[in-house]
Amino acid sequence: MSHIMRAFLIDWADLEAVIGSKDEQLLARLCSDERRRQDARVFQAIIEGGPFDPSSAEDYVDALEFICEAIGGEFVLDADFRFSNEDFDEYELVNGLNNGSILPVAEGGGWGSRCWEACAEELEELEDDDEYDYEEDEDPYLVVECMLASREAKKDLVCFW
């Protein structure tokens, strides 16, 4: 199954802090934004910290992505991908994501983060690894492009699919 992944640079703690923040000003700003596709109740549930309707799990993913942009997340790239244990580019970026969230898990979409320090550490290992034929000026792996952006900006990598 193919997905579209959108990658952003942001401090993950800032985005995570929105969930349950009860920030009425942010809620009003989100609900008045003409670009939003989500129902105001979806934003309200996120800002209030619940209650969450499991049947709206996909809407929460979309809303969290919208919130990421609204609070200053810097867009990195869109990428077509499929989940596979064989492809570094696809599997490593999303492996282990969605852990610990109070939002319901969506079947067709999701989100997750990798801190910029972990991105930098992984890049150091890749730069010495011939298995992927890594060359910084000719990057065949979108995950490497995302991690490079994260390391350079010293911002966490947050992805939505």
Secondary structure in CASP SS format (residue, H / E / C, confidence):
PFRMAT SS
TARGET T0000
AUTHOR 0000-0000-0000
METHOD secondary structure of the structure
MODEL  1
M C 1.00
S E 1.00
H E 1.00
I E 1.00
M E 1.00
R E 1.00
A E 1.00
F E 1.00
L E 1.00
I E 1.00
D C 1.00
W H 1.00
A H 1.00
D H 1.00
L H 1.00
E H 1.00
A H 1.00
V H 1.00
I C 1.00
G C 1.00
S C 1.00
K C 1.00
D C 1.00
E H 1.00
Q H 1.00
L H 1.00
L H 1.00
A H 1.00
R H 1.00
L H 1.00
C H 1.00
S H 1.00
D C 1.00
E C 1.00
R C 1.00
R C 1.00
R C 1.00
Q C 1.00
D C 1.00
A H 1.00
R H 1.00
V H 1.00
F H 1.00
Q H 1.00
A H 1.00
I H 1.00
I H 1.00
E H 1.00
G C 1.00
G C 1.00
P C 1.00
F C 1.00
D C 1.00
P H 1.00
S H 1.00
S H 1.00
A H 1.00
E H 1.00
D H 1.00
Y H 1.00
V H 1.00
D H 1.00
A H 1.00
L H 1.00
E H 1.00
F H 1.00
I H 1.00
C H 1.00
E H 1.00
A H 1.00
I C 1.00
G C 1.00
G C 1.00
E E 1.00
F E 1.00
V E 1.00
L E 1.00
D E 1.00
A E 1.00
D E 1.00
F E 1.00
R E 1.00
F C 1.00
S C 1.00
N C 1.00
E C 1.00
D C 1.00
F H 1.00
D H 1.00
E H 1.00
Y H 1.00
E H 1.00
L H 1.00
V H 1.00
N C 1.00
G C 1.00
L C 1.00
N C 1.00
N C 1.00
G C 1.00
S C 1.00
I C 1.00
L C 1.00
P C 1.00
V C 1.00
A C 1.00
E C 1.00
G C 1.00
G C 1.00
G C 1.00
W E 1.00
G E 1.00
S E 1.00
R E 1.00
C C 1.00
W H 1.00
E H 1.00
A H 1.00
C H 1.00
A H 1.00
E H 1.00
E H 1.00
L H 1.00
E H 1.00
E H 1.00
L H 1.00
E H 1.00
D C 1.00
D C 1.00
D H 1.00
E H 1.00
Y H 1.00
D C 1.00
Y C 1.00
E C 1.00
E C 1.00
D C 1.00
E C 1.00
D C 1.00
P C 1.00
Y C 1.00
L H 1.00
V H 1.00
V H 1.00
E H 1.00
C H 1.00
M H 1.00
L H 1.00
A H 1.00
S H 1.00
R H 1.00
E H 1.00
A H 1.00
K C 1.00
K C 1.00
D E 1.00
L E 1.00
V E 1.00
C E 1.00
F E 1.00
W C 1.00
END
